[in-house]
Structures are given as structure tokens and as C-alpha cells.
Amino acid sequence: IIKDNDDGKMKLFIKGADTAILKKINSYSQMNLLEKTKNHLEMFSKKGLRTLCYGFKEIRNEEFIEWEKEYVKIKEACIQNKSLEKLVEDKINDIEGNGYLLGVTALNDKLQDEVSDTLNCFLESGINVWMLTGDKADTAESIGFSCKLFTSDTEVFKVKNVSSELEVKSNLEIILQGMIRYEIEAKELANKEKNVKPNQVSENKKINNFLTSNNEEKGSTGLG
């Protein structure tokens, strides 16, 4: 929050993932900027770029004073009672909501030295590698190729837009059948030295919860 000493006006600036920021923009931004911004986000993610969205809104001095009193009260109560954390989050959303969308930035976050070589050693040693990331699925896939976790022979299976464990299970069963099919094809093409490596990209908390619970039941481990 920035306050102009000359006129006393206050401006609140926010930044974060598109999944968080785009929920807080006002109707003007939704009508005039949202679709174009989503197109830019998709273009950036396909290039493997890390993205951040930005927004701002003007706040009346009286509005901020009233909000701050209530926020401090809830924040102090939360120290003694952790169950109030949701109320703290809601209070923050109250003041951050209904703002203007400023835009989106994209950053090429380069891999650290020897990442590709290290992963290649793991894979050649028969070690299963999991890449866990909070990025968008397209960004994760692009990074998978840049660090050589995926290759040109890799068949990428995607699980997206699922809302229940049942949907996750159904999608994973389809993927499993696909992996089996490609494994058979890989063996048939072994004489031609063509190696098809199945991998998957998942983008949902339900998926991650399902995979974690199943790995624990089977006693398997993943390296991420």
C-alpha cells in the first residue's frame, strides 16, 4: 500500500499467480483485459516462462482505517486460535478485491548448472524421477523438455480439469492403458533403436492427493 503525501490518496498494488489475481479484478478488467491476458499467459507458459499477474486499486483513507482495525483484531486473535486463519485470509481478500488488472510479466528462470546431466544419470540408472512444481501444466511440460526429463521420443499424457478423485482415477486408468500400449510398441520397435518413454503431467490437487495416497499404499517412492 502506497500513500501519496501530497493528496493523501492510497493505492494498493498486488502481484501473484494468475489463479489468484484474476479472481480479484473488477468488471472493467474482466470485460476489457481478461481474455487478452489469458492468451498472453498461455503463450508464455508454452515457452516455459514463469509468469506473475499484477493489479491495483485506490483505497479511501476511511476505508483503510476501518479495515486495518478489523484486520489487526483478527490477526491477533489468530495467534491464540489457528482456526481463525481462514478469517485472516478472507479479510485480506476483502481489501484486495475489485481492483484493476495491470498486466502480466514473464521470466525465463534458467536451470541450474548440470541439472540435465544429473537427471540423465538418474534415468539411466533406472531411478524414477518426479518433477513437482506449482507452474502451469504447459510451463511444466516445457521445463521437462529443457531439463531433458522429456525427450523427443517421450509421449506426454495430461490430466487436467478434474474435480473429484473418481475423475482422477478414471483419467489415470486411461493413461495406464496408453502407457502399456506404448510399452508394447517400444518393444516392437526395439530393433530400430526407437525408445518411447511415457510420462505424465498432472495439474490438480486431487491428482496429487490420489497419487500420493496410492504410492503410500504400495510403498513406492518418487524422486522430485
C-alpha beads as a LAMMPS data file, in Angstrom:
LAMMPS data file: protein, C-alpha beads

224 atoms
223 bonds

1 atom types
1 bond types

-500.0 500.0 xlo xhi
-500.0 500.0 ylo yhi
-500.0 500.0 zlo zhi

Masses

1 110.0

Atoms # bond

1 1 1 0.000 0.000 0.000
2 1 1 1.406 3.380 -1.052
3 1 1 0.114 6.732 0.229
4 1 1 0.674 9.972 -1.670
5 1 1 1.882 12.605 0.794
6 1 1 0.517 15.445 -1.354
7 1 1 -3.121 14.445 -1.786
8 1 1 -3.370 11.618 0.772
9 1 1 -4.631 9.099 -1.775
10 1 1 -3.797 5.465 -1.147
11 1 1 -3.070 2.827 -3.771
12 1 1 -2.857 -0.901 -3.131
13 1 1 -0.698 -2.981 -5.502
14 1 1 -0.868 -6.784 -5.627
15 1 1 1.021 -9.484 -7.511
16 1 1 0.768 -13.251 -7.676
17 1 1 -0.192 -16.273 -9.740
18 1 1 -2.918 -15.780 -12.333
19 1 1 -5.130 -18.262 -10.454
20 1 1 -5.175 -15.847 -7.507
21 1 1 -5.031 -12.391 -9.098
22 1 1 -7.575 -12.893 -11.892
23 1 1 -10.227 -13.738 -9.282
24 1 1 -9.845 -10.292 -7.713
25 1 1 -10.170 -7.969 -10.722
26 1 1 -13.093 -5.606 -11.295
27 1 1 -15.734 -5.785 -14.027
28 1 1 -13.879 -3.340 -16.300
29 1 1 -10.783 -5.551 -16.300
30 1 1 -12.885 -8.670 -16.828
31 1 1 -14.567 -7.177 -19.888
32 1 1 -11.581 -5.427 -21.499
33 1 1 -8.384 -7.152 -20.347
34 1 1 -9.070 -10.667 -19.090
35 1 1 -9.254 -12.568 -22.388
36 1 1 -6.163 -10.892 -23.832
37 1 1 -4.237 -11.553 -20.617
38 1 1 -5.222 -15.242 -20.649
39 1 1 -3.909 -15.511 -24.218
40 1 1 -0.608 -13.977 -23.144
41 1 1 -0.386 -16.349 -20.162
42 1 1 -0.934 -19.355 -22.404
43 1 1 1.689 -18.135 -24.880
44 1 1 4.243 -17.534 -22.104
45 1 1 3.602 -20.881 -20.405
46 1 1 4.140 -22.779 -23.658
47 1 1 7.555 -21.139 -23.876
48 1 1 8.393 -22.363 -20.384
49 1 1 8.325 -18.884 -18.834
50 1 1 7.377 -18.176 -15.224
51 1 1 4.524 -15.671 -15.002
52 1 1 3.144 -13.199 -12.479
53 1 1 -0.002 -11.069 -12.683
54 1 1 -0.306 -7.560 -11.231
55 1 1 -3.213 -5.393 -10.124
56 1 1 -4.017 -2.219 -8.216
57 1 1 -6.879 -0.256 -6.694
58 1 1 -7.388 3.086 -4.984
59 1 1 -8.476 2.938 -1.338
60 1 1 -10.236 5.667 0.603
61 1 1 -8.408 6.629 3.796
62 1 1 -11.507 5.971 5.927
63 1 1 -11.964 2.548 4.303
64 1 1 -8.368 1.562 5.070
65 1 1 -8.526 2.710 8.700
66 1 1 -11.679 0.678 9.321
67 1 1 -10.245 -2.366 7.536
68 1 1 -6.944 -2.152 9.429
69 1 1 -8.705 -2.142 12.820
70 1 1 -10.637 -5.296 11.999
71 1 1 -7.602 -6.968 10.391
72 1 1 -5.332 -6.356 13.399
73 1 1 -8.027 -7.660 15.731
74 1 1 -8.460 -10.907 13.763
75 1 1 -4.702 -11.289 13.266
76 1 1 -4.016 -11.035 16.996
77 1 1 -6.802 -13.493 17.789
78 1 1 -5.333 -15.918 15.255
79 1 1 -2.119 -16.124 17.273
80 1 1 -4.053 -17.913 20.013
81 1 1 -6.531 -19.691 17.769
82 1 1 -5.161 -21.080 14.485
83 1 1 -8.644 -21.974 13.293
84 1 1 -9.134 -18.256 12.543
85 1 1 -6.535 -18.292 9.743
86 1 1 -9.306 -18.505 7.147
87 1 1 -10.818 -15.286 8.534
88 1 1 -7.449 -13.553 8.159
89 1 1 -7.256 -14.688 4.540
90 1 1 -10.826 -13.536 3.887
91 1 1 -10.052 -10.125 5.381
92 1 1 -7.069 -9.705 3.075
93 1 1 -9.224 -10.673 0.092
94 1 1 -11.769 -8.027 1.125
95 1 1 -9.334 -5.170 0.582
96 1 1 -7.549 -6.711 -2.411
97 1 1 -10.724 -7.451 -4.379
98 1 1 -12.377 -5.434 -7.148
99 1 1 -9.153 -3.891 -8.450
100 1 1 -7.763 -3.138 -11.905
101 1 1 -5.632 -5.645 -13.783
102 1 1 -2.297 -4.053 -14.660
103 1 1 -0.861 -6.904 -16.693
104 1 1 1.391 -9.935 -16.625
105 1 1 5.163 -10.426 -16.694
106 1 1 7.108 -13.456 -17.923
107 1 1 10.542 -14.542 -16.712
108 1 1 12.945 -17.078 -18.162
109 1 1 14.057 -18.856 -14.998
110 1 1 17.115 -20.727 -16.225
111 1 1 18.025 -24.168 -14.940
112 1 1 20.890 -24.506 -12.500
113 1 1 24.172 -25.930 -13.773
114 1 1 24.318 -29.670 -14.537
115 1 1 20.612 -30.274 -13.886
116 1 1 20.137 -32.005 -17.237
117 1 1 23.226 -34.208 -16.814
118 1 1 22.213 -35.167 -13.266
119 1 1 18.691 -36.136 -14.296
120 1 1 20.070 -38.112 -17.215
121 1 1 22.311 -40.090 -14.827
122 1 1 19.288 -40.857 -12.626
123 1 1 17.200 -42.057 -15.563
124 1 1 19.998 -44.197 -16.992
125 1 1 20.415 -45.757 -13.526
126 1 1 16.771 -46.797 -13.518
127 1 1 15.714 -44.234 -10.919
128 1 1 12.166 -42.889 -11.343
129 1 1 12.081 -39.089 -11.326
130 1 1 9.089 -36.915 -10.395
131 1 1 9.088 -33.188 -11.100
132 1 1 6.846 -31.394 -8.591
133 1 1 6.026 -27.794 -9.480
134 1 1 3.436 -25.118 -8.912
135 1 1 3.730 -23.932 -12.510
136 1 1 1.044 -24.211 -15.148
137 1 1 0.954 -27.550 -16.983
138 1 1 2.309 -26.092 -20.245
139 1 1 5.191 -24.456 -18.357
140 1 1 5.936 -27.710 -16.536
141 1 1 5.993 -29.632 -19.811
142 1 1 8.337 -27.095 -21.416
143 1 1 10.693 -27.269 -18.421
144 1 1 10.545 -31.075 -18.618
145 1 1 11.967 -30.891 -22.113
146 1 1 14.553 -28.212 -21.293
147 1 1 15.998 -30.276 -18.413
148 1 1 15.870 -33.415 -20.609
149 1 1 13.451 -35.215 -18.326
150 1 1 11.401 -35.480 -21.528
151 1 1 12.916 -36.181 -24.935
152 1 1 11.635 -36.069 -28.498
153 1 1 10.579 -39.715 -28.065
154 1 1 8.574 -39.044 -24.907
155 1 1 4.811 -39.449 -25.076
156 1 1 3.276 -36.946 -22.642
157 1 1 -0.081 -37.844 -21.071
158 1 1 -2.019 -34.977 -19.482
159 1 1 -4.583 -35.000 -16.697
160 1 1 -6.346 -31.633 -16.392
161 1 1 -9.659 -30.082 -15.357
162 1 1 -10.726 -32.819 -12.945
163 1 1 -12.722 -32.092 -9.792
164 1 1 -13.069 -35.419 -7.985
165 1 1 -10.986 -38.448 -7.026
166 1 1 -13.205 -40.607 -9.245
167 1 1 -12.352 -38.463 -12.282
168 1 1 -8.659 -38.642 -11.372
169 1 1 -8.801 -42.430 -11.135
170 1 1 -10.642 -42.724 -14.445
171 1 1 -8.111 -40.470 -16.216
172 1 1 -5.139 -42.326 -14.717
173 1 1 -6.568 -45.680 -15.798
174 1 1 -6.803 -44.369 -19.359
175 1 1 -3.212 -43.126 -19.111
176 1 1 -2.080 -46.504 -17.771
177 1 1 -3.622 -48.257 -20.765
178 1 1 -1.840 -45.783 -23.016
179 1 1 1.476 -46.447 -21.269
180 1 1 1.011 -50.195 -21.702
181 1 1 0.230 -49.686 -25.371
182 1 1 3.330 -47.554 -25.925
183 1 1 5.466 -50.022 -23.969
184 1 1 4.380 -52.757 -26.375
185 1 1 5.128 -50.506 -29.344
186 1 1 8.531 -49.653 -27.884
187 1 1 9.434 -53.342 -27.658
188 1 1 8.278 -53.932 -31.214
189 1 1 10.462 -51.048 -32.405
190 1 1 13.464 -52.021 -30.277
191 1 1 15.339 -53.293 -33.322
192 1 1 15.087 -49.819 -34.810
193 1 1 16.501 -48.330 -31.599
194 1 1 13.347 -46.289 -31.019
195 1 1 12.616 -45.802 -27.335
196 1 1 9.198 -44.472 -26.338
197 1 1 9.140 -43.188 -22.743
198 1 1 5.725 -42.468 -21.257
199 1 1 5.399 -39.584 -18.804
200 1 1 2.519 -37.637 -17.387
201 1 1 1.798 -34.033 -16.454
202 1 1 -0.845 -33.522 -13.768
203 1 1 -2.378 -30.175 -12.823
204 1 1 -4.737 -30.549 -9.889
205 1 1 -4.618 -31.020 -6.114
206 1 1 -6.979 -34.017 -6.423
207 1 1 -4.499 -35.731 -8.748
208 1 1 -1.564 -35.151 -6.427
209 1 1 -3.547 -36.408 -3.423
210 1 1 -4.600 -39.520 -5.326
211 1 1 -1.058 -40.292 -6.499
212 1 1 0.382 -39.696 -3.032
213 1 1 -2.121 -41.984 -1.300
214 1 1 -1.595 -44.751 -3.850
215 1 1 2.197 -44.511 -3.603
216 1 1 1.999 -44.790 0.184
217 1 1 -0.229 -47.838 -0.044
218 1 1 2.158 -49.564 -2.454
219 1 1 5.282 -48.498 -0.540
220 1 1 6.777 -46.824 -3.613
221 1 1 8.800 -43.632 -3.605
222 1 1 9.370 -40.838 -6.108
223 1 1 12.312 -38.522 -6.514
224 1 1 11.401 -34.907 -7.275

Bonds

1 1 1 2
2 1 2 3
3 1 3 4
4 1 4 5
5 1 5 6
6 1 6 7
7 1 7 8
8 1 8 9
9 1 9 10
10 1 10 11
11 1 11 12
12 1 12 13
13 1 13 14
14 1 14 15
15 1 15 16
16 1 16 17
17 1 17 18
18 1 18 19
19 1 19 20
20 1 20 21
21 1 21 22
22 1 22 23
23 1 23 24
24 1 24 25
25 1 25 26
26 1 26 27
27 1 27 28
28 1 28 29
29 1 29 30
30 1 30 31
31 1 31 32
32 1 32 33
33 1 33 34
34 1 34 35
35 1 35 36
36 1 36 37
37 1 37 38
38 1 38 39
39 1 39 40
40 1 40 41
41 1 41 42
42 1 42 43
43 1 43 44
44 1 44 45
45 1 45 46
46 1 46 47
47 1 47 48
48 1 48 49
49 1 49 50
50 1 50 51
51 1 51 52
52 1 52 53
53 1 53 54
54 1 54 55
55 1 55 56
56 1 56 57
57 1 57 58
58 1 58 59
59 1 59 60
60 1 60 61
61 1 61 62
62 1 62 63
63 1 63 64
64 1 64 65
65 1 65 66
66 1 66 67
67 1 67 68
68 1 68 69
69 1 69 70
70 1 70 71
71 1 71 72
72 1 72 73
73 1 73 74
74 1 74 75
75 1 75 76
76 1 76 77
77 1 77 78
78 1 78 79
79 1 79 80
80 1 80 81
81 1 81 82
82 1 82 83
83 1 83 84
84 1 84 85
85 1 85 86
86 1 86 87
87 1 87 88
88 1 88 89
89 1 89 90
90 1 90 91
91 1 91 92
92 1 92 93
93 1 93 94
94 1 94 95
95 1 95 96
96 1 96 97
97 1 97 98
98 1 98 99
99 1 99 100
100 1 100 101
101 1 101 102
102 1 102 103
103 1 103 104
104 1 104 105
105 1 105 106
106 1 106 107
107 1 107 108
108 1 108 109
109 1 109 110
110 1 110 111
111 1 111 112
112 1 112 113
113 1 113 114
114 1 114 115
115 1 115 116
116 1 116 117
117 1 117 118
118 1 118 119
119 1 119 120
120 1 120 121
121 1 121 122
122 1 122 123
123 1 123 124
124 1 124 125
125 1 125 126
126 1 126 127
127 1 127 128
128 1 128 129
129 1 129 130
130 1 130 131
131 1 131 132
132 1 132 133
133 1 133 134
134 1 134 135
135 1 135 136
136 1 136 137
137 1 137 138
138 1 138 139
139 1 139 140
140 1 140 141
141 1 141 142
142 1 142 143
143 1 143 144
144 1 144 145
145 1 145 146
146 1 146 147
147 1 147 148
148 1 148 149
149 1 149 150
150 1 150 151
151 1 151 152
152 1 152 153
153 1 153 154
154 1 154 155
155 1 155 156
156 1 156 157
157 1 157 158
158 1 158 159
159 1 159 160
160 1 160 161
161 1 161 162
162 1 162 163
163 1 163 164
164 1 164 165
165 1 165 166
166 1 166 167
167 1 167 168
168 1 168 169
169 1 169 170
170 1 170 171
171 1 171 172
172 1 172 173
173 1 173 174
174 1 174 175
175 1 175 176
176 1 176 177
177 1 177 178
178 1 178 179
179 1 179 180
180 1 180 181
181 1 181 182
182 1 182 183
183 1 183 184
184 1 184 185
185 1 185 186
186 1 186 187
187 1 187 188
188 1 188 189
189 1 189 190
190 1 190 191
191 1 191 192
192 1 192 193
193 1 193 194
194 1 194 195
195 1 195 196
196 1 196 197
197 1 197 198
198 1 198 199
199 1 199 200
200 1 200 201
201 1 201 202
202 1 202 203
203 1 203 204
204 1 204 205
205 1 205 206
206 1 206 207
207 1 207 208
208 1 208 209
209 1 209 210
210 1 210 211
211 1 211 212
212 1 212 213
213 1 213 214
214 1 214 215
215 1 215 216
216 1 216 217
217 1 217 218
218 1 218 219
219 1 219 220
220 1 220 221
221 1 221 222
222 1 222 223
223 1 223 224
